Amino acid sequence: MDETDVSLRAHLTRLSDEHLAGYDPSWTDDKVIEWDGNFRSDGNLFLVCCERDVDVQEFRRVLEEHLRYRGLSKA
């Protein structure tokens, strides 16, 4: 894990259970970006203290791991 991984996971921990429960893995990338509301116009997640960009595919992968960890996964 690098600094960006830590920042991404910190971002996810700040999201409420109610917000996270609204996530649907069948959404398009554009819908995920809209739902999160923290993506830049270039399609990467806006994070402070990051060494690299996080695109929506990485965001989805880590988000779905996070949902399983918090017991909110729909799978």
Buried (B, 14 or more C-beta within 10 A) or exposed (E): EEEBBEBBBEBBEEBEEEEBEEBEEEEEBEEBBEBBEEBEEEEBBBBEEBEEBBBBEBBBEBBBEBBEEBEBBEE
